[in-house]
């Protein structure tokens, strides 16, 4: 793990260890409740391995705590930050004639093989990057 990821892995590992010890559980107890190997739990606690979201969900279930407890020390969930306002173009293709167009494209893309989809995406990317004066 590099820099920031390593630091976050250590933080999650430390929180896992604290939560586990607060509940007077061993790494073996976590193994029994999650199906994860005890050595894996140890690697997470020592910051050598970064668990996936699914693995964190299993561990939280075994400890009977909400997942946010791995990232936040308070007993109440942290306040959610407001979502940034998106540009109006984010609505394009969600309904009406543009939505129908997107549904048709999705159907046709599903019939293509991966290399054709990549080629089409490359072309779309290049066309979208053209300056208005180059479009003609």
C-alpha positions in Angstrom: 0.0 0.0 0.0 1.2 3.5 -0.8 1.2 6.5 1.5 -2.5 7.6 2.0 -3.9 4.1 1.5 -1.5 2.7 4.1 -2.5 5.3 6.6 -6.2 4.6 6.0 -5.5 0.9 6.3 -3.8 1.5 9.7 -6.7 3.6 10.9 -9.3 0.9 9.9 -7.1 -1.8 11.5 -6.7 0.2 14.7 -10.5 0.8 14.9 -11.2 -2.9 14.3 -8.9 -3.9 17.1 -10.4 -1.3 19.5 -14.0 -2.4 18.7 -13.1 -6.1 19.0 -11.4 -5.6 22.4 -14.3 -3.5 23.7 -16.5 -6.5 23.0 -14.0 -8.9 24.6 -13.7 -10.8 21.3 -10.7 -12.6 19.9 -9.6 -12.7 16.3 -10.8 -16.3 16.4 -14.3 -15.0 17.3 -14.2 -12.7 14.3 -13.1 -15.7 12.2 -16.1 -17.8 13.4 -18.6 -15.1 12.8 -17.4 -13.9 9.4 -15.7 -16.9 7.8 -12.5 -14.8 7.4 -9.2 -16.4 8.4 -7.8 -15.3 11.7 -4.5 -14.4 10.0 -6.4 -12.1 7.6 -8.1 -10.3 10.6 -4.6 -9.9 12.1 -3.3 -8.4 8.8 -6.1 -5.9 8.7 -5.6 -4.9 12.4 -1.9 -4.4 11.7 -2.5 -2.3 8.6 -0.9 -4.8 6.2 -4.2 -5.4 4.3 -7.0 -3.0 3.3 -10.4 -4.8 3.5 -13.1 -4.4 0.9 -16.4 -2.9 1.7 -18.0 -6.3 1.8 -15.4 -7.5 4.2 -15.9 -4.5 6.4 -19.7 -5.2 6.3 -19.0 -8.8 7.6 -16.7 -7.5 10.3 -19.3 -4.8 11.4 -21.9 -7.5 11.5 -19.7 -9.8 13.7 -19.0 -6.9 16.0 -22.6 -5.7 15.9 -21.7 -2.1 15.1 -22.6 0.1 12.1 -19.9 0.4 9.5 -19.2 4.1 10.1 -17.6 3.0 13.4 -14.5 1.9 11.4 -14.0 5.5 10.2 -15.4 7.6 13.0 -14.9 7.4 16.7 -18.1 9.1 17.9 -21.1 7.1 19.0 -23.5 9.0 16.8 -23.1 8.9 13.0 -21.3 11.9 11.5 -23.4 14.5 9.7 -23.7 13.9 6.0 -22.0 16.6 3.9 -24.3 18.3 1.4 -23.9 16.9 -2.1 -22.5 19.3 -4.7 -25.0 20.7 -7.2 -24.5 19.2 -10.5 -24.6 20.8 -13.9 -27.9 20.8 -15.8 -26.4 18.5 -18.4 -26.4 15.7 -15.8 -30.2 15.3 -16.5 -29.6 14.7 -20.2 -30.7 11.2 -21.3 -32.9 10.5 -18.2 -36.2 11.0 -19.9 -38.1 12.1 -23.0 -36.5 11.6 -26.5 -33.0 11.7 -25.1 -33.9 9.0 -22.6 -35.2 6.8 -25.5 -32.0 7.5 -27.3 -29.9 6.3 -24.3 -32.0 3.2 -23.9 -31.5 2.3 -27.6 -27.7 2.9 -27.3 -27.6 0.7 -24.2 -29.3 -2.1 -26.1 -27.0 -1.8 -29.1 -23.9 -1.5 -26.9 -24.9 -4.7 -25.2 -24.8 -6.5 -28.5 -21.2 -5.3 -29.3 -18.0 -7.0 -28.1 -15.7 -5.2 -25.7 -13.2 -4.0 -28.3 -16.0 -2.4 -30.4 -17.4 -0.7 -27.3 -13.9 0.7 -26.5 -13.4 1.9 -30.1 -16.8 3.7 -30.0 -16.0 5.3 -26.7 -12.7 6.5 -28.1 -14.5 8.1 -31.1 -17.1 9.7 -28.9 -14.4 11.1 -26.6 -12.5 12.6 -29.6 -15.7 14.1 -31.0 -16.7 15.6 -27.6 -13.2 17.2 -27.3 -13.3 18.9 -30.6 -13.5 22.7 -30.6 -16.7 24.1 -32.2 -14.7 25.4 -35.1 -13.4 21.9 -35.8 -16.8 20.3 -35.9 -17.5 21.3 -39.5 
